[in-house]
Amino acid sequence: MTVLLDTSTLPAPDRADAVRETVAQNFVPVEINFASEKGPAAAVGAITDFGQLTIFSVRSNKVSAERTPQLAHDDLRPSIFFGLQWAGESGVVQGGRQAVLRPGELVIFDSTRPYVLSDPDGFRQHFFRIPQDRLALPHNAIRRVSALTLSPGHPVTDVAVTYFRRLASRPDLFTVPGAEALSEPSIELMRAVITTHLDAAELGKDALKATLPLRILEYARAHLHDPHLTAAQVAAAHYISERHLYNILGASGITLADWVRTQRLERCRNDIAAPAFRATPIASIARGWGFVDPSSFTRMFKNAYAMSPREWRHQANTRRSEPTGESINR
């Protein structure tokens, strides 16, 4: 579903509050302040849920957005943001660092720590949000690259900038049946941007040791289809003991069994709702992602998402039959 934002349809006194409400309900709760000397709040944009990826394209007059320490501890699912500047210049401050973005540059920040976004002339950006657990990188790895301008000219970043700019600039794409399948490769590209910058910027001669948690999770991700995937198998593939494996992941707050189960459930959830799998039995989808017992799968799915797989499929089918546009002018 796409939520449209256009303050020109609203009375001037109501515009700033309408922007705050729309952004908080559909993207991220933040404190938004428009510069009074620039006249009434003005913003035009769209927020689209695209599988596990949410895209927010916006143009506004002078504004700042702050995720305060209180908001950073709200009940929003922990999320990672990519900001892509398409005109002008803006700033991002998080974790004691400040990035200045110019057209065609990317920055990463996350919802679990305070941050400030500002633009002296008004936002002209595409923002992309994904749940942190879908990115499946240790949180300390994310923090290493947050609020840094991501290497203009870096080959992976250049590919990502071109791809995400095109993706955000094609709203017609979001209504094409099956297009949400692009969500997963989009997330994979985000992951590639982060991991290549970790390698280039910080890991140096200790790269193998420092990237071991990432490589462990990449291996597990590539073997989610295997119902017999075990910690022993993952450890052996990296020439370490199971105990060392648990210690490495535990330092990042990750339990392998929980991580694998969450990843498998998310894959199942996506496939069950996807039009391309509408005729595929739910039990077959579950088996394809490593769940051998249909009853256990249904129970785990319901515990994770507060509804059965069948209810989730019905809800997704119902949503697709509804209108795709919604205005904030209610």
Steps between C-alpha positions, in 0.01 A plus 500: 500500500617854422420795729512832319623819666408842359462791741369731228159336544486601870444828687836658586461464881441124467785414268788440743289274724375306198858433389602391851203264529545346156874441546456362852225258402652376176878534524659595834394713800717813503470859615466714186553874508447730203680834484239768568689762294445283191122530525247222562617140502522360148564137411417269212582131501394139516558215743475150355523160668680278251534156657745539789624828353327834567577789265443864594566761230453859613552862400445772761595850605760557777453237771677290760401157631622362831461155646540582866640265767142433614381415150805279439360269768144484365330186373599549134656183364877574500576626152782612273464804273678586177483865397563583134539869417360594158542880514652762729696419815398354836652381826463191718627486858509176700736345753734798516552511122364731233463421131439763233311369199511638149308376195559131432645426845379243752494492880388239754343560841287289732185536708642374830719805569420872491571683176439836335434563132517855367491678167545878471292515183255217566511124460545358153570142585400140456498310829494121520411309818547131571465307827839449658447124530439478124839655434638233736827674584637546853392831647859605570572459128217739417633753746841498333356645182212711631508877437781462247475613140544171317798532267386678184664317213508167684380247240241331722368835624474629143291196402281545809444873436391436142273212601329668796453830317328316215294292742373803692429693180268237350177505707326307223724205584335455840168399347642237263395150616796317653722810514540463877740216419756780445494569874740218585771579243472866603582401856786282375642802318476708817688226683770497232548877533552470874730197498722636222542826688586311816771316310632813332481746787581316819587135489842507334733219594252365759227460239458124531461515876284812501266375230455153647155581651387633163633197316333263746162666444550508124568126504192433714289722273614308192397170666159597639338250261688213669279351774807330647703819545678486838744707702755221456471530121539879509797479736673234289460710187701775672755273673394596850341316792132522581588671826701765317209543257257566785744744663552697178130539430417555866731804503264655244188394690414224251389146576547285190186286542281806562657686208447208258140455614424870459655509154308192388172635634554831320569319172186294546299810590615675181429200277159426651390857423660520156271475194753269333441240775123546529431145375787339695388310813620663819652171617710485183630853557589409858686186390688705244639714780602214727187440710429128490206489744193699380347514849816639657535750217143625546555538874828690456349724231204588721729573796712730284226688313185457713313330215509168319669463160157455341371821662810685382446386139135603515594844638763551227252405227244738646750788509587452135137534403471839672586841341874574497492872572417687817525873560582669829221747434231323697 
